Amino acid sequence: MKPTMETAAEENTEQRPERKVNSRAEMEIGRYHWMYPGSKNHQYHPVPTLGDRASPLSSPGCFECCIKCLGGVPYASLVATILCFSGVALFCGCGHVALAGTVALLEQHFSTNANDHALLSQVIQLMQYVIYGIASFFFLYGIILLAEGFYTTSAVKELHGEFKTTACGRCISGMFVCLTYVLGVAWLGVFGFSAVPVFMFYNIWSTCEVIKSPQTNGTAGVEQICVDVRQYGIVPWNAFPGRICGSALENICNTSEFYMSYHLFIVACAGAGATVIALIHFLMILSSNWAYLKDASKMQAYQDIKAKEEQELQDIQSRSKEQLNSYT
């Protein structure tokens, strides 16, 4: 059977190579080469446009890098860390020296027998060792909380790429919240305990001021004004002398050990209060950071699911287009 004319035309069309459609710029270059044959070996390099050139203003400079770095600093955690370090340093340093001065006052004036205040000396020595441990622990703990603040701030603000957090990181943040709460409650007790020696020294100082007042100075009633440290429970009732009256008490108040210990206990109490404020500040920061991480992780999971669904939809559409093209 002879093929028809239409079938032959189709076969010729299939066998004929496709002609490449040149652009106007290529046609002009070909015309130039036809007119000037010696220019075929010449290399043409496109001139870079203004958008292709590297502008010094487009690259990030030192100022932009500094602004980015300063944006990642957790200023709230930094202030809380400085306050915590200052409070712990004041409490530990002043408390250690004040305890040593208190032992010296007791041995010289209120309890001359070493066996009477042996237990108190052991307790004070133990408290001094505890102070060393507190200083070391809070120095490390403050650095860890500051590092956690840097991590959370960088993660929330996405300063170093995409937001990435794990369940382990959120659990660690929650653990820091609980631990800081426990430490804050413990430091409230330390703050109250540090006010006890301040109260005792204040009573002794106020008694000395009564002795020095013009109404009682030089009268016979001065010797009847006494201070008995046994009533505070720091030395037993059989301690000798345990009670100081009149001019002897005034001489104790004039010593440098008394004034030094009194003021150091005040500063130590203030340091304990500053530490409590710092821990409360840390607690608020950690709670807010944990909430930010939790919300950001949920948002990131939602975005990942949405991107996955969009990718699956695009794959389905591309497959459907391929099937339609195969049928046609």
PAZA-304041 format. One line per 2 residues: number of its first residue (from 0); their letters; for each residue x, y, z of C-alpha. Coordinates in nm, 2 decimals. Example, Ala and Ser with C-alpha at 12.3 -4.5 7.8 and 13.67 -1.06 7.14 Angstrom:
2
0	as	1.23,-0.45,0.78; 1.37,-0.11,0.71
% end
This chain:
328
0	mk	0.00,0.00,0.00; 0.14,0.33,-0.11
2	pt	0.17,0.60,0.15; -0.04,0.90,0.11
4	me	0.11,1.25,0.07; 0.03,1.34,0.43
6	ta	0.22,1.04,0.56; 0.52,1.12,0.35
8	ae	0.52,1.48,0.46; 0.51,1.37,0.82
10	en	0.81,1.13,0.76; 1.01,1.41,0.59
12	te	0.93,1.64,0.88; 1.06,1.38,1.13
14	qr	1.37,1.32,0.94; 1.45,1.69,0.88
16	pe	1.68,1.83,1.15; 1.54,2.10,1.37
18	rk	1.67,2.45,1.28; 1.81,2.64,1.57
20	vn	1.65,2.98,1.62; 1.92,3.23,1.68
22	sr	1.87,3.55,1.87; 1.92,3.89,1.73
24	ae	2.25,3.93,1.91; 2.39,3.61,1.77
26	me	2.28,3.71,1.42; 2.46,4.04,1.45
28	ig	2.78,3.86,1.57; 2.76,3.62,1.28
30	ry	2.72,3.90,1.03; 3.03,4.07,1.18
32	hw	3.23,3.76,1.14; 3.12,3.72,0.77
34	my	3.22,4.08,0.70; 3.55,4.06,0.89
36	pg	3.68,3.70,0.87; 4.00,3.79,1.07
38	sk	3.80,3.86,1.38; 3.68,3.50,1.44
40	nh	3.96,3.42,1.67; 3.90,3.72,1.89
42	qy	3.78,3.65,2.24; 3.48,3.85,2.35
44	hp	3.45,3.89,2.73; 3.12,4.03,2.86
46	vp	3.16,4.35,3.06; 3.03,4.30,3.41
48	tl	2.74,4.51,3.50; 2.71,4.71,3.82
50	gd	2.51,4.44,3.99; 2.79,4.18,3.92
52	ra	3.07,4.40,4.06; 3.16,4.35,4.43
54	sp	3.07,4.67,4.60; 3.25,4.75,4.93
56	ls	2.92,4.85,5.08; 2.75,4.52,5.00
58	sp	2.99,4.31,5.21; 2.94,4.32,5.58
60	gc	3.19,4.54,5.76; 3.33,4.56,6.11
62	fe	3.05,4.78,6.23; 2.77,4.54,6.11
64	cc	2.96,4.24,6.27; 2.98,4.43,6.59
66	ik	2.61,4.52,6.59; 2.53,4.15,6.52
68	cl	2.75,4.03,6.80; 2.61,4.29,7.04
70	gg	2.26,4.18,6.94; 2.34,3.83,7.06
72	vp	2.45,3.94,7.41; 2.20,3.84,7.68
74	ya	2.21,4.16,7.88; 1.96,4.05,8.14
76	sl	2.17,3.73,8.21; 2.49,3.94,8.22
78	va	2.34,4.18,8.48; 2.22,3.89,8.69
80	ti	2.56,3.72,8.67; 2.74,4.03,8.78
82	lc	2.50,4.08,9.07; 2.53,3.72,9.17
84	fs	2.91,3.73,9.16; 2.91,4.05,9.36
86	gv	2.67,3.92,9.62; 2.84,3.59,9.67
88	al	3.18,3.75,9.69; 3.06,4.00,9.96
90	fc	2.89,3.73,10.16; 3.18,3.48,10.14
92	gc	3.47,3.72,10.19; 3.31,3.94,10.46
94	gh	3.15,3.65,10.63; 3.47,3.46,10.66
96	va	3.66,3.75,10.82; 3.37,3.84,11.04
98	la	3.35,3.48,11.18; 3.72,3.48,11.26
100	gt	3.68,3.82,11.44; 3.38,3.68,11.64
102	va	3.58,3.39,11.76; 3.86,3.62,11.87
104	ll	3.61,3.84,12.07; 3.46,3.54,12.24
106	eq	3.80,3.39,12.34; 3.93,3.72,12.48
108	hf	3.63,3.86,12.66; 3.32,3.63,12.70
110	st	3.46,3.28,12.73; 3.82,3.25,12.85
112	na	3.80,2.87,12.89; 3.86,2.70,12.55
114	nd	3.64,2.40,12.64; 3.34,2.62,12.68
116	ha	3.33,2.74,12.32; 3.50,2.43,12.16
118	ll	3.18,2.33,11.98; 3.12,2.69,11.86
120	sq	3.48,2.70,11.72; 3.42,2.38,11.53
122	vi	3.09,2.51,11.39; 3.25,2.83,11.28
124	ql	3.54,2.65,11.12; 3.30,2.42,10.93
126	mq	3.10,2.73,10.81; 3.42,2.88,10.68
128	yv	3.48,2.56,10.47; 3.12,2.58,10.35
130	iy	3.19,2.94,10.24; 3.47,2.82,10.02
132	gi	3.24,2.56,9.86; 2.97,2.82,9.81
134	as	3.21,3.06,9.64; 3.34,2.79,9.40
136	ff	3.00,2.65,9.32; 2.83,2.98,9.24
138	fl	3.13,3.10,9.03; 3.08,2.79,8.81
140	yg	2.70,2.81,8.82; 2.69,3.17,8.72
142	ii	2.91,3.10,8.42; 2.69,2.81,8.32
144	ll	2.37,3.03,8.34; 2.54,3.30,8.14
146	ae	2.64,3.05,7.87; 2.28,2.92,7.87
148	gf	2.16,3.28,7.82; 2.40,3.32,7.52
150	yt	2.27,2.99,7.37; 1.90,3.08,7.42
152	ts	1.94,3.43,7.28; 2.13,3.31,6.97
154	av	1.88,3.03,6.91; 1.57,3.26,6.95
156	ke	1.71,3.54,6.74; 1.85,3.30,6.48
158	lh	2.19,3.48,6.47; 2.39,3.18,6.35
160	ge	2.17,3.03,6.08; 1.84,2.86,6.12
162	fk	1.67,2.80,6.45; 1.78,2.46,6.59
164	tt	1.69,2.33,6.93; 1.65,1.98,7.07
166	ac	1.44,1.82,7.34; 1.76,1.77,7.54
168	gr	1.83,2.15,7.53; 1.48,2.23,7.65
170	ci	1.51,1.97,7.93; 1.84,2.13,8.04
172	sg	1.67,2.47,8.05; 1.39,2.34,8.26
174	mf	1.64,2.17,8.49; 1.81,2.51,8.54
176	vc	1.48,2.67,8.62; 1.41,2.41,8.90
178	lt	1.77,2.43,9.03; 1.76,2.81,9.04
180	yv	1.43,2.80,9.23; 1.57,2.56,9.49
182	lg	1.89,2.77,9.53; 1.68,3.09,9.56
184	va	1.48,2.94,9.85; 1.80,2.82,10.01
186	wl	1.95,3.17,9.99; 1.65,3.32,10.15
188	gv	1.73,3.10,10.45; 2.10,3.21,10.43
190	fg	1.99,3.57,10.42; 1.78,3.53,10.73
192	fs	2.05,3.34,10.91; 2.31,3.61,10.82
194	av	2.08,3.87,10.99; 2.12,3.70,11.33
196	pv	2.48,3.81,11.40; 2.39,4.16,11.28
198	fm	2.11,4.16,11.54; 2.34,4.04,11.81
200	fy	2.62,4.30,11.73; 2.36,4.57,11.71
202	ni	2.23,4.49,12.05; 2.59,4.51,12.19
204	ws	2.65,4.84,12.00; 2.33,5.00,12.12
206	tc	2.41,4.90,12.48; 2.75,5.06,12.44
208	ev	2.59,5.38,12.31; 2.37,5.39,12.62
210	ik	2.68,5.37,12.84; 2.84,5.65,12.64
212	sp	2.54,5.87,12.66; 2.57,6.18,12.89
214	qt	2.27,6.07,13.11; 2.45,5.75,13.23
216	ng	2.82,5.84,13.18; 3.00,5.88,13.51
218	ta	2.71,5.75,13.72; 2.69,5.45,13.94
220	gv	2.43,5.29,13.72; 2.68,5.23,13.44
222	eq	2.81,4.92,13.60; 2.46,4.77,13.60
224	ic	2.43,4.79,13.22; 2.55,4.45,13.10
226	vd	2.55,4.22,12.80; 2.52,3.85,12.84
228	vr	2.60,3.65,12.53; 2.49,3.33,12.69
230	qy	2.13,3.42,12.63; 2.19,3.40,12.25
232	gi	2.29,3.04,12.28; 2.63,3.08,12.12
234	vp	2.82,2.98,12.44; 2.69,2.75,12.72
236	wn	2.55,2.89,13.05; 2.85,2.76,13.24
238	af	3.09,2.98,13.03; 3.29,3.23,13.23
240	pg	3.25,3.52,13.24; 2.98,3.52,12.98
242	ri	2.86,3.85,13.10; 3.03,4.19,13.06
244	cg	2.91,4.51,13.23; 2.99,4.88,13.25
246	sa	3.34,5.01,13.15; 3.46,4.66,13.04
248	le	3.18,4.65,12.79; 3.26,5.00,12.67
250	ni	3.62,4.89,12.61; 3.51,4.60,12.40
252	cn	3.30,4.83,12.19; 3.60,5.05,12.13
254	ts	3.81,4.77,11.99; 3.88,4.74,11.62
256	ef	3.77,4.37,11.62; 3.42,4.46,11.73
258	ym	3.36,4.74,11.48; 3.53,4.54,11.20
260	sy	3.32,4.23,11.27; 3.00,4.43,11.31
262	hl	3.03,4.61,10.97; 3.15,4.30,10.79
264	fi	2.84,4.11,10.91; 2.63,4.39,10.77
266	va	2.80,4.38,10.44; 2.77,3.99,10.43
268	ca	2.40,4.02,10.50; 2.37,4.27,10.22
270	ga	2.56,4.04,9.99; 2.32,3.75,10.07
272	ga	2.03,3.98,9.99; 2.20,4.08,9.65
274	tv	2.24,3.70,9.58; 1.87,3.64,9.64
276	ia	1.78,3.92,9.40; 2.02,3.78,9.14
278	li	1.87,3.43,9.17; 1.52,3.57,9.14
280	hf	1.64,3.76,8.83; 1.79,3.44,8.69
282	lm	1.47,3.26,8.76; 1.26,3.51,8.56
284	il	1.52,3.50,8.27; 1.53,3.12,8.26
286	ss	1.15,3.09,8.27; 1.11,3.33,7.98
288	nw	1.39,3.16,7.78; 1.23,2.82,7.84
290	ay	0.89,2.95,7.72; 1.06,3.11,7.41
292	lk	1.23,2.78,7.33; 0.91,2.58,7.37
294	da	0.71,2.82,7.14; 0.99,2.84,6.88
296	sk	1.03,2.46,6.87; 0.65,2.43,6.81
298	mq	0.67,2.69,6.53; 0.97,2.52,6.37
300	ay	0.79,2.18,6.38; 0.48,2.34,6.21
302	qd	0.70,2.50,5.94; 0.88,2.17,5.87
304	ik	0.54,1.99,5.83; 0.41,2.27,5.61
306	ak	0.73,2.26,5.39; 0.70,1.88,5.36
308	ee	0.34,1.90,5.26; 0.42,2.16,4.99
310	qe	0.70,1.95,4.86; 0.47,1.65,4.84
312	lq	0.22,1.86,4.65; 0.48,1.98,4.41
314	di	0.59,1.62,4.35; 0.23,1.51,4.28
316	qs	0.18,1.80,4.04; 0.50,1.73,3.85
318	rs	0.41,1.36,3.82; 0.07,1.44,3.69
320	ke	0.22,1.68,3.43; 0.46,1.40,3.32
322	ql	0.17,1.16,3.28; -0.03,1.41,3.07
324	ns	0.27,1.48,2.85; 0.32,1.10,2.79
326	yt	-0.04,1.06,2.68; -0.03,1.35,2.44
% end
